Amino acid sequence: MRGVQQRRSGAAPDPVLVDALAELPGLCQAIIRLRELDQLSNQEIASRLGISLRQLETCMVHITNHLADRMGKAPSDSKAP
């Protein structure tokens, strides 16, 4: 994620990204933190949060769509050709 990469490099986080992340439900925010900051696998995240992999995957779709919408991109725009 661009914001996480910026933070690791010392650059200021994108305020639009910060706002978009804050708009997500708490479970989705926890998933992002565990995935991007703690570098946990999907199985580890699901286990730690006490949810199924299916629920985690559903949240990831919601997260992707929400961030793409708020950042002004379609989810497929982020994929390289």
ZAPANU-127676 format. One record per residue: residue in three letters; residue number from 1; x, y, z of N, C-alpha, C in turn. Coordinates in nm, 4 decimals. Layout:
BEGIN
  resn  resi      n_px      n_py      n_pz     ca_px     ca_py     ca_pz      c_px      c_py      c_pz
   Ala   NUM         X         Y         Z         X         Y         Z         X         Y         Z
...
END
This chain:
BEGIN
  resn  resi      n_px      n_py      n_pz     ca_px     ca_py     ca_pz      c_px      c_py      c_pz
   Met     1    0.0839   -0.1178    0.0000    0.0000    0.0000    0.0000    0.0882    0.1238    0.0000
   Arg     2    0.0475    0.2190   -0.0754    0.1274    0.3392   -0.0922    0.1522    0.4100    0.0407
   Gly     3    0.0527    0.4232    0.1258    0.0680    0.4924    0.2532    0.1661    0.4235    0.3453
   Val     4    0.1598    0.2910    0.3495    0.2520    0.2151    0.4320    0.3928    0.2297    0.3791
   Gln     5    0.4101    0.2218    0.2477    0.5419    0.2383    0.1886    0.5964    0.3775    0.2175
   Gln     6    0.5097    0.4790    0.2124    0.5550    0.6147    0.2424    0.6008    0.6251    0.3871
   Arg     7    0.5249    0.5628    0.4785    0.5613    0.5722    0.6190    0.6954    0.5043    0.6434
   Arg     8    0.7181    0.3906    0.5799    0.8447    0.3202    0.5975    0.9613    0.4009    0.5427
   Ser     9    0.9367    0.4804    0.4385    1.0441    0.5597    0.3797    1.0592    0.6955    0.4474
   Gly    10    0.9688    0.7270    0.5416    0.9768    0.8531    0.6128    0.8929    0.9633    0.5518
   Ala    11    0.8318    0.9401    0.4349    0.7473    1.0409    0.3717    0.6135    1.0495    0.4452
   Ala    12    0.5491    1.1633    0.4349    0.4186    1.1831    0.4990    0.3142    1.0955    0.4296
   Pro    13    0.2228    1.0348    0.5078    0.1183    0.9520    0.4463    0.0202    1.0375    0.3664
   Asp    14   -0.0380    0.9793    0.2657   -0.1377    1.0445    0.1822   -0.2622    1.0705    0.2672
   Pro    15   -0.3042    1.1964    0.2839   -0.4200    1.2254    0.3691   -0.5494    1.1623    0.3185
   Val    16   -0.5643    1.1454    0.1881   -0.6840    1.0802    0.1344   -0.6853    0.9333    0.1768
   Leu    17   -0.5694    0.8687    0.1711   -0.5587    0.7300    0.2137   -0.5863    0.7165    0.3630
   Val    18   -0.5315    0.8041    0.4417   -0.5536    0.8015    0.5867   -0.7026    0.8147    0.6176
   Asp    19   -0.7701    0.9085    0.5532   -0.9142    0.9265    0.5728   -0.9916    0.8030    0.5276
   Ala    20   -0.9542    0.7474    0.4126   -1.0236    0.6296    0.3594   -1.0086    0.5113    0.4546
   Leu    21   -0.8909    0.4919    0.5102   -0.8699    0.3837    0.6053   -0.9521    0.4047    0.7321
   Ala    22   -0.9622    0.5290    0.7769   -1.0393    0.5599    0.8976   -1.1886    0.5350    0.8778
   Glu    23   -1.2355    0.5407    0.7552   -1.3770    0.5176    0.7247   -1.4153    0.3696    0.7277
   Leu    24   -1.3174    0.2819    0.7215   -1.3448    0.1381    0.7203   -1.3931    0.0908    0.8570
   Pro    25   -1.4766   -0.0140    0.8584   -1.5171   -0.0734    0.9868   -1.3944   -0.1224    1.0643
   Gly    26   -1.4080   -0.1341    1.1943   -1.2972   -0.1739    1.2808   -1.2307   -0.3036    1.2407
   Leu    27   -1.3094   -0.4037    1.2008   -1.2521   -0.5315    1.1590   -1.1629   -0.5128    1.0372
   Cys    28   -1.2083   -0.4345    0.9420   -1.1288   -0.4092    0.8210   -1.0003   -0.3345    0.8553
   Gln    29   -1.0084   -0.2396    0.9480   -0.8886   -0.1671    0.9901   -0.7887   -0.2621    1.0558
   Ala    30   -0.8399   -0.3536    1.1383   -0.7522   -0.4509    1.2042   -0.6845   -0.5399    1.1009
   Ile    31   -0.7593   -0.5823    0.9993   -0.7031   -0.6669    0.8939   -0.5908   -0.5937    0.8217
   Ile    32   -0.6126   -0.4680    0.7874   -0.5093   -0.3889    0.7183   -0.3846   -0.3759    0.8051
   Arg    33   -0.4037   -0.3451    0.9336   -0.2878   -0.3317    1.0239   -0.2077   -0.4618    1.0294
   Leu    34   -0.2777   -0.5736    1.0483   -0.2085   -0.7020    1.0602   -0.1412   -0.7430    0.9300
   Arg    35   -0.2032   -0.7100    0.8186   -0.1483   -0.7485    0.6879   -0.0314   -0.6595    0.6486
   Glu    36   -0.0500   -0.5311    0.6561    0.0507   -0.4373    0.6045    0.1609   -0.4043    0.7058
   Leu    37    0.1264   -0.3901    0.8311    0.2272   -0.3514    0.9293    0.2947   -0.4712    0.9943
   Asp    38    0.2145   -0.5747    1.0263    0.2713   -0.6928    1.0919    0.3107   -0.8013    0.9928
   Gln    39    0.2725   -0.7841    0.8639    0.3099   -0.8780    0.7575    0.2610   -1.0202    0.7850
   Leu    40    0.1402   -1.0344    0.8429    0.0852   -1.1663    0.8707    0.0170   -1.2237    0.7473
   Ser    41    0.0123   -1.3557    0.7390   -0.0584   -1.4239    0.6310   -0.2087   -1.4179    0.6576
   Asn    42   -0.2864   -1.4502    0.5557   -0.4311   -1.4527    0.5734   -0.4711   -1.5494    0.6842
   Gln    43   -0.4098   -1.6666    0.6871   -0.4420   -1.7662    0.7912   -0.4099   -1.7108    0.9303
   Glu    44   -0.2958   -1.6453    0.9452   -0.2570   -1.5876    1.0744   -0.3534   -1.4773    1.1163
   Ile    45   -0.3924   -1.3938    1.0212   -0.4866   -1.2850    1.0508   -0.6205   -1.3423    1.0954
   Ala    46   -0.6729   -1.4379    1.0190   -0.8020   -1.4983    1.0522   -0.7972   -1.5625    1.1906
   Ser    47   -0.6906   -1.6324    1.2189   -0.6752   -1.6982    1.3486   -0.6690   -1.5955    1.4615
   Arg    48   -0.5898   -1.4929    1.4427   -0.5742   -1.3908    1.5464   -0.7060   -1.3176    1.5737
   Leu    49   -0.7850   -1.2940    1.4670   -0.9105   -1.2193    1.4823   -1.0301   -1.3099    1.5112
   Gly    50   -1.0095   -1.4409    1.5047   -1.1173   -1.5342    1.5322   -1.2260   -1.5345    1.4252
   Ile    51   -1.1837   -1.5178    1.2995   -1.2783   -1.5183    1.1875   -1.2359   -1.6257    1.0877
   Ser    52   -1.3275   -1.6609    0.9978   -1.2953   -1.7587    0.8944   -1.2154   -1.6923    0.7826
   Leu    53   -1.1475   -1.7750    0.7052   -1.0763   -1.7222    0.5882   -1.1746   -1.6581    0.4908
   Arg    54   -1.2924   -1.7171    0.4787   -1.3952   -1.6623    0.3890   -1.4352   -1.5210    0.4328
   Gln    55   -1.4542   -1.5007    0.5628   -1.4887   -1.3672    0.6130   -1.3739   -1.2695    0.5883
   Leu    56   -1.2514   -1.3164    0.6072   -1.1346   -1.2323    0.5807   -1.1317   -1.1911    0.4341
   Glu    57   -1.1542   -1.2871    0.3445   -1.1526   -1.2574    0.2011   -1.2639   -1.1595    0.1637
   Thr    58   -1.3808   -1.1745    0.2247   -1.4912   -1.0809    0.2002   -1.4519   -0.9404    0.2442
   Cys    59   -1.3881   -0.9305    0.3598   -1.3421   -0.7995    0.4081   -1.2368   -0.7407    0.3146
   Met    60   -1.1473   -0.8248    0.2630   -1.0437   -0.7757    0.1722   -1.1043   -0.7186    0.0446
   Val    61   -1.2099   -0.7819   -0.0067   -1.2786   -0.7279   -0.1246   -1.3391   -0.5927   -0.0905
   His    62   -1.4026   -0.5826    0.0254   -1.4618   -0.4559    0.0691   -1.3537   -0.3482    0.0827
   Ile    63   -1.2427   -0.3836    0.1438   -1.1316   -0.2895    0.1626   -1.0799   -0.2412    0.0276
   Thr    64   -1.0536   -0.3343   -0.0625   -1.0006   -0.3008   -0.1945   -1.0945   -0.2072   -0.2698
   Asn    65   -1.2232   -0.2422   -0.2696   -1.3208   -0.1589   -0.3404   -1.3343   -0.0213   -0.2774
   His    66   -1.3367   -0.0158   -0.1451   -1.3500    0.1130   -0.0767   -1.2296    0.2029   -0.1040
   Leu    67   -1.1101    0.1467   -0.0903   -0.9898    0.2279   -0.1125   -0.9784    0.2713   -0.2587
   Ala    68   -1.0126    0.1823   -0.3500   -1.0079    0.2173   -0.4923   -1.1057    0.3305   -0.5212
   Asp    69   -1.2236    0.3224   -0.4633   -1.3242    0.4264   -0.4826   -1.2767    0.5604   -0.4260
   Arg    70   -1.2242    0.5573   -0.3051   -1.1803    0.6817   -0.2402   -1.0537    0.7395   -0.3035
   Met    71   -0.9688    0.6517   -0.3567   -0.8448    0.6991   -0.4181   -0.8658    0.7329   -0.5651
   Gly    72   -0.9883    0.7119   -0.6148   -1.0205    0.7486   -0.7528   -0.9714    0.6523   -0.8564
   Lys    73   -0.9599    0.5231   -0.8200   -0.9108    0.4231   -0.9134   -1.0040    0.3028   -0.9100
   Ala    74   -1.0169    0.2369   -1.0225   -1.0846    0.1079   -1.0261   -0.9861    0.0047   -0.9704
   Pro    75   -1.0336   -0.1004   -0.9005   -0.9405   -0.1992   -0.8455   -0.8437   -0.2557   -0.9477
   Ser    76   -0.8858   -0.2725   -1.0727   -0.7976   -0.3299   -1.1742   -0.6919   -0.2307   -1.2222
   Asp    77   -0.7096   -0.0999   -1.1916   -0.6105    0.0018   -1.2322   -0.4752   -0.0196   -1.1655
   Ser    78   -0.4744   -0.0840   -1.0474   -0.3491   -0.0991   -0.9742   -0.2653   -0.2147   -1.0260
   Lys    79   -0.3188   -0.2973   -1.1145   -0.2447   -0.4109   -1.1671   -0.1584   -0.3681   -1.2850
   Ala    80   -0.0363   -0.4146   -1.2822    0.0547   -0.3837   -1.3932    0.0216   -0.4739   -1.5104
   Pro    81    0.0410   -0.4258   -1.6351    0.0110   -0.5076   -1.7531    0.1001   -0.6289   -1.7638
END
